[in-house]
Amino acid sequence: SRSKVNARGDYKFVKQYLAQLERAEDRKFRIAYYQNQSGAPRNAQCNVTHLLKLLYCLDRNKYNPDGNKRTKHPAGMSLPSNITDAERERLTALLPLLTHALWIEQRLYEIIQDYISNPRRKGANDLASIDIRKTTLLPDSKYSFGFGAPTDLALPIIASYRVFLDKDYKWILPFNEFAEDFLQHLWNNYFRKYLVSEKTAGNTVGTKISRNQEIWESLYISAQSYLNQHLVKMVNSSKAESESKVTQGSSKRGKGKRDELNATTGN
């Protein structure tokens, strides 16, 4: 249980990192490190185990569909009951990504909030497992969201972002340049449609979302094609840039030659 793991001091490295983050970014985290912790939010999204899941979702070395047949996606993951030194080392390497994972989760909740609050919807909610009678507090949220959602709702989306990480857990593209656009892309083209279709079919997605390999796979493939398109654009624009430099250079050289010619011929 969390209480035992916490008592052993296994979460100390997470606490220390969050304390640094609080100082550096002037924000406050409300995390439940053990059961019935006083003052900690009741929402499961604020459990320390949830934070660890967010990190595991971005572990592109462990969950690599291209090179690993057994653990393709962090779907239905169960956390170890004790954190070994090797595990702590791996999580420590992933810790700098926690702030990004939290941002993705919070931003997704904001998008859902905007979607269900749209006046054109007239209070009708067509998203599966989004309960407008409840509220949700996220770990670093300055306010609560006006709906309840499955704890693991954001996990497959966060996991798809690992496509943009290299083997040293560094972003291939600057996070701020693609994160919002990619999230909107996933929401509009896939995730919203998935939640709507599940609701239409009368289904809930609570526990299913974390176990449904199909969702994780679809979002991962979507991320790959998004990244490829982005890289192709970058290559094309740098090609165009270097070609224009070459053209400018040759036209300058041409002008120089013409000037020389004019000088010698006296024109």
LOPA-221916 format. One record per residue (C-alpha): chain; x, y, z; residue number from 1. Coordinates in nm, 3 decimals. Layout:
! LOPA-221916
- c / xx / yy / zz / k
- A / X / Y / Z / NUM
...
! end
This chain:
! LOPA-221916
- c / xx / yy / zz / k
- A / 0.000 / 0.000 / 0.000 / 1
- A / 0.099 / 0.364 / -0.042 / 2
- A / 0.131 / 0.407 / 0.335 / 3
- A / 0.393 / 0.131 / 0.363 / 4
- A / 0.586 / 0.256 / 0.062 / 5
- A / 0.575 / 0.609 / 0.203 / 6
- A / 0.684 / 0.490 / 0.549 / 7
- A / 0.988 / 0.325 / 0.391 / 8
- A / 1.077 / 0.661 / 0.235 / 9
- A / 1.036 / 0.533 / -0.120 / 10
- A / 0.859 / 0.850 / -0.230 / 11
- A / 1.124 / 1.080 / -0.089 / 12
- A / 1.278 / 1.152 / -0.430 / 13
- A / 0.936 / 1.258 / -0.563 / 14
- A / 0.875 / 1.484 / -0.263 / 15
- A / 1.214 / 1.648 / -0.306 / 16
- A / 1.158 / 1.708 / -0.675 / 17
- A / 0.813 / 1.859 / -0.616 / 18
- A / 0.953 / 2.084 / -0.342 / 19
- A / 1.212 / 2.215 / -0.591 / 20
- A / 0.940 / 2.266 / -0.851 / 21
- A / 0.723 / 2.455 / -0.603 / 22
- A / 1.008 / 2.693 / -0.528 / 23
- A / 1.116 / 2.734 / -0.890 / 24
- A / 0.771 / 2.782 / -1.038 / 25
- A / 0.585 / 2.929 / -0.742 / 26
- A / 0.312 / 2.668 / -0.740 / 27
- A / 0.166 / 2.437 / -0.481 / 28
- A / 0.119 / 2.064 / -0.514 / 29
- A / -0.137 / 1.877 / -0.310 / 30
- A / -0.031 / 1.515 / -0.309 / 31
- A / -0.161 / 1.223 / -0.104 / 32
- A / 0.138 / 1.007 / -0.011 / 33
- A / -0.059 / 0.774 / 0.213 / 34
- A / -0.418 / 0.673 / 0.284 / 35
- A / -0.637 / 0.919 / 0.476 / 36
- A / -0.366 / 1.185 / 0.474 / 37
- A / -0.514 / 1.494 / 0.636 / 38
- A / -0.547 / 1.794 / 0.408 / 39
- A / -0.481 / 1.592 / 0.093 / 40
- A / -0.745 / 1.595 / -0.180 / 41
- A / -0.967 / 1.291 / -0.211 / 42
- A / -0.929 / 1.280 / -0.590 / 43
- A / -0.725 / 0.982 / -0.704 / 44
- A / -0.551 / 1.214 / -0.953 / 45
- A / -0.372 / 1.364 / -0.651 / 46
- A / -0.227 / 1.033 / -0.529 / 47
- A / 0.149 / 0.994 / -0.558 / 48
- A / 0.088 / 0.668 / -0.746 / 49
- A / -0.093 / 0.868 / -1.014 / 50
- A / 0.213 / 1.091 / -1.057 / 51
- A / 0.429 / 0.781 / -1.101 / 52
- A / 0.189 / 0.654 / -1.367 / 53
- A / 0.221 / 0.985 / -1.551 / 54
- A / 0.597 / 0.936 / -1.555 / 55
- A / 0.580 / 0.573 / -1.665 / 56
- A / 0.362 / 0.682 / -1.957 / 57
- A / 0.656 / 0.881 / -2.092 / 58
- A / 0.908 / 0.599 / -2.058 / 59
- A / 0.980 / 0.553 / -2.427 / 60
- A / 1.267 / 0.313 / -2.355 / 61
- A / 1.055 / 0.065 / -2.164 / 62
- A / 0.739 / 0.108 / -2.371 / 63
- A / 0.866 / 0.108 / -2.724 / 64
- A / 0.626 / -0.052 / -2.974 / 65
- A / 0.894 / -0.050 / -3.243 / 66
- A / 1.143 / -0.254 / -3.046 / 67
- A / 0.948 / -0.426 / -2.773 / 68
- A / 0.677 / -0.676 / -2.848 / 69
- A / 0.578 / -0.756 / -2.490 / 70
- A / 0.540 / -0.415 / -2.332 / 71
- A / 0.434 / -0.204 / -2.626 / 72
- A / 0.226 / 0.041 / -2.425 / 73
- A / 0.193 / 0.129 / -2.056 / 74
- A / -0.169 / 0.010 / -2.067 / 75
- A / -0.316 / -0.141 / -1.751 / 76
- A / 0.006 / -0.089 / -1.562 / 77
- A / 0.035 / -0.198 / -1.204 / 78
- A / 0.287 / -0.017 / -0.992 / 79
- A / 0.553 / -0.209 / -0.800 / 80
- A / 0.478 / -0.246 / -0.429 / 81
- A / 0.827 / -0.130 / -0.346 / 82
- A / 1.056 / 0.097 / -0.543 / 83
- A / 1.391 / -0.068 / -0.603 / 84
- A / 1.711 / 0.129 / -0.658 / 85
- A / 1.697 / 0.051 / -1.032 / 86
- A / 1.336 / 0.166 / -1.044 / 87
- A / 1.418 / 0.484 / -0.855 / 88
- A / 1.701 / 0.554 / -1.097 / 89
- A / 1.465 / 0.514 / -1.392 / 90
- A / 1.200 / 0.734 / -1.234 / 91
- A / 1.459 / 0.997 / -1.142 / 92
- A / 1.562 / 1.015 / -1.508 / 93
- A / 1.195 / 1.067 / -1.598 / 94
- A / 1.122 / 1.323 / -1.322 / 95
- A / 1.207 / 1.632 / -1.532 / 96
- A / 0.917 / 1.528 / -1.758 / 97
- A / 0.664 / 1.537 / -1.474 / 98
- A / 0.589 / 1.904 / -1.524 / 99
- A / 0.509 / 1.831 / -1.891 / 100
- A / 0.289 / 1.533 / -1.805 / 101
- A / 0.097 / 1.743 / -1.551 / 102
- A / 0.056 / 2.018 / -1.810 / 103
- A / -0.089 / 1.772 / -2.065 / 104
- A / -0.334 / 1.633 / -1.810 / 105
- A / -0.445 / 1.975 / -1.692 / 106
- A / -0.478 / 2.106 / -2.046 / 107
- A / -0.691 / 1.805 / -2.145 / 108
- A / -0.922 / 1.876 / -1.851 / 109
- A / -0.946 / 2.240 / -1.958 / 110
- A / -1.039 / 2.132 / -2.312 / 111
- A / -1.308 / 1.900 / -2.174 / 112
- A / -1.434 / 2.177 / -1.945 / 113
- A / -1.463 / 2.414 / -2.242 / 114
- A / -1.634 / 2.145 / -2.448 / 115
- A / -1.903 / 2.060 / -2.192 / 116
- A / -1.954 / 2.428 / -2.101 / 117
- A / -2.017 / 2.532 / -2.460 / 118
- A / -2.354 / 2.714 / -2.455 / 119
- A / -2.452 / 2.545 / -2.781 / 120
- A / -2.449 / 2.213 / -2.599 / 121
- A / -2.725 / 2.336 / -2.362 / 122
- A / -2.595 / 2.130 / -2.072 / 123
- A / -2.606 / 1.803 / -2.263 / 124
- A / -2.296 / 1.594 / -2.210 / 125
- A / -2.213 / 1.342 / -2.481 / 126
- A / -1.877 / 1.225 / -2.340 / 127
- A / -1.854 / 0.881 / -2.181 / 128
- A / -1.760 / 0.870 / -1.811 / 129
- A / -1.752 / 1.248 / -1.776 / 130
- A / -1.982 / 1.321 / -1.484 / 131
- A / -2.099 / 1.682 / -1.471 / 132
- A / -2.238 / 1.636 / -1.119 / 133
- A / -1.890 / 1.595 / -0.975 / 134
- A / -1.569 / 1.796 / -0.956 / 135
- A / -1.204 / 1.704 / -1.002 / 136
- A / -0.895 / 1.852 / -0.847 / 137
- A / -0.559 / 1.793 / -1.013 / 138
- A / -0.228 / 1.792 / -0.822 / 139
- A / -0.114 / 2.138 / -0.927 / 140
- A / -0.452 / 2.278 / -1.018 / 141
- A / -0.534 / 2.621 / -0.888 / 142
- A / -0.902 / 2.542 / -0.924 / 143
- A / -1.120 / 2.236 / -0.953 / 144
- A / -1.284 / 2.124 / -1.273 / 145
- A / -1.661 / 2.104 / -1.291 / 146
- A / -1.680 / 1.738 / -1.381 / 147
- A / -1.569 / 1.400 / -1.257 / 148
- A / -1.349 / 1.186 / -1.481 / 149
- A / -1.179 / 0.846 / -1.468 / 150
- A / -0.841 / 0.876 / -1.296 / 151
- A / -0.658 / 0.732 / -1.595 / 152
- A / -0.837 / 0.945 / -1.854 / 153
- A / -0.526 / 1.135 / -1.967 / 154
- A / -0.281 / 0.844 / -1.956 / 155
- A / -0.307 / 0.721 / -2.318 / 156
- A / -0.274 / 1.080 / -2.439 / 157
- A / 0.030 / 1.148 / -2.221 / 158
- A / 0.181 / 0.817 / -2.335 / 159
- A / 0.153 / 0.919 / -2.700 / 160
- A / 0.384 / 1.214 / -2.629 / 161
- A / 0.671 / 0.969 / -2.571 / 162
- A / 0.703 / 0.951 / -2.950 / 163
- A / 0.859 / 1.298 / -2.925 / 164
- A / 1.130 / 1.186 / -2.680 / 165
- A / 1.474 / 1.050 / -2.760 / 166
- A / 1.639 / 0.768 / -2.568 / 167
- A / 1.779 / 1.016 / -2.313 / 168
- A / 1.425 / 1.145 / -2.245 / 169
- A / 1.493 / 1.475 / -2.421 / 170
- A / 1.228 / 1.629 / -2.648 / 171
- A / 1.305 / 1.594 / -3.019 / 172
- A / 1.103 / 1.910 / -3.085 / 173
- A / 1.076 / 2.192 / -2.830 / 174
- A / 0.778 / 2.093 / -2.613 / 175
- A / 0.623 / 2.441 / -2.617 / 176
- A / 0.622 / 2.445 / -2.995 / 177
- A / 0.409 / 2.136 / -3.051 / 178
- A / 0.240 / 2.037 / -2.723 / 179
- A / -0.079 / 2.241 / -2.754 / 180
- A / -0.127 / 2.186 / -3.126 / 181
- A / -0.073 / 1.812 / -3.093 / 182
- A / -0.316 / 1.787 / -2.800 / 183
- A / -0.584 / 1.971 / -2.999 / 184
- A / -0.511 / 1.736 / -3.290 / 185
- A / -0.562 / 1.428 / -3.070 / 186
- A / -0.873 / 1.570 / -2.907 / 187
- A / -1.046 / 1.675 / -3.229 / 188
- A / -0.947 / 1.382 / -3.447 / 189
- A / -0.958 / 1.095 / -3.208 / 190
- A / -1.016 / 1.125 / -2.835 / 191
- A / -1.336 / 1.328 / -2.837 / 192
- A / -1.483 / 1.100 / -3.104 / 193
- A / -1.389 / 0.797 / -2.895 / 194
- A / -1.564 / 0.934 / -2.583 / 195
- A / -1.871 / 1.034 / -2.784 / 196
- A / -1.900 / 0.695 / -2.955 / 197
- A / -1.865 / 0.511 / -2.622 / 198
- A / -2.137 / 0.727 / -2.469 / 199
- A / -2.362 / 0.668 / -2.770 / 200
- A / -2.309 / 0.295 / -2.728 / 201
- A / -2.407 / 0.329 / -2.362 / 202
- A / -2.060 / 0.238 / -2.236 / 203
- A / -1.840 / 0.380 / -1.964 / 204
- A / -1.465 / 0.401 / -2.011 / 205
- A / -1.354 / 0.413 / -1.647 / 206
- A / -1.121 / 0.117 / -1.611 / 207
- A / -1.140 / 0.023 / -1.976 / 208
- A / -0.941 / 0.323 / -2.092 / 209
- A / -0.626 / 0.212 / -1.917 / 210
- A / -0.650 / -0.144 / -2.051 / 211
- A / -0.770 / -0.088 / -2.405 / 212
- A / -0.458 / -0.146 / -2.616 / 213
- A / -0.639 / -0.014 / -2.922 / 214
- A / -0.664 / 0.340 / -2.781 / 215
- A / -0.299 / 0.348 / -2.680 / 216
- A / -0.198 / 0.212 / -3.020 / 217
- A / -0.413 / 0.459 / -3.217 / 218
- A / -0.286 / 0.760 / -3.025 / 219
- A / 0.072 / 0.638 / -3.057 / 220
- A / 0.040 / 0.596 / -3.435 / 221
- A / -0.125 / 0.937 / -3.457 / 222
- A / 0.173 / 1.086 / -3.270 / 223
- A / 0.418 / 0.915 / -3.505 / 224
- A / 0.250 / 1.051 / -3.816 / 225
- A / 0.225 / 1.398 / -3.657 / 226
- A / 0.598 / 1.391 / -3.576 / 227
- A / 0.688 / 1.266 / -3.924 / 228
- A / 0.487 / 1.543 / -4.089 / 229
- A / 0.654 / 1.796 / -3.862 / 230
- A / 1.002 / 1.666 / -3.943 / 231
- A / 0.930 / 1.663 / -4.317 / 232
- A / 0.816 / 2.026 / -4.291 / 233
- A / 1.133 / 2.116 / -4.105 / 234
- A / 1.352 / 1.943 / -4.363 / 235
- A / 1.166 / 2.110 / -4.649 / 236
- A / 1.187 / 2.455 / -4.494 / 237
- A / 1.559 / 2.418 / -4.421 / 238
- A / 1.608 / 2.292 / -4.779 / 239
- A / 1.419 / 2.592 / -4.913 / 240
- A / 1.625 / 2.818 / -4.688 / 241
- A / 1.958 / 2.676 / -4.802 / 242
- A / 1.844 / 2.683 / -5.167 / 243
- A / 1.749 / 3.048 / -5.135 / 244
- A / 2.090 / 3.118 / -4.980 / 245
- A / 2.256 / 2.939 / -5.272 / 246
- A / 2.045 / 3.138 / -5.519 / 247
- A / 2.125 / 3.463 / -5.339 / 248
- A / 2.492 / 3.370 / -5.328 / 249
- A / 2.508 / 3.286 / -5.698 / 250
- A / 2.317 / 3.601 / -5.794 / 251
- A / 2.561 / 3.806 / -5.584 / 252
- A / 2.853 / 3.629 / -5.751 / 253
- A / 2.688 / 3.686 / -6.089 / 254
- A / 2.646 / 4.055 / -6.010 / 255
- A / 3.011 / 4.071 / -5.902 / 256
- A / 3.120 / 3.912 / -6.228 / 257
- A / 2.903 / 4.155 / -6.427 / 258
- A / 3.050 / 4.449 / -6.237 / 259
- A / 3.402 / 4.321 / -6.309 / 260
- A / 3.315 / 4.275 / -6.674 / 261
- A / 3.168 / 4.624 / -6.696 / 262
- A / 3.478 / 4.770 / -6.532 / 263
- A / 3.715 / 4.597 / -6.774 / 264
- A / 3.510 / 4.671 / -7.085 / 265
- A / 3.447 / 5.024 / -6.970 / 266
- A / 3.067 / 4.985 / -6.996 / 267
! end
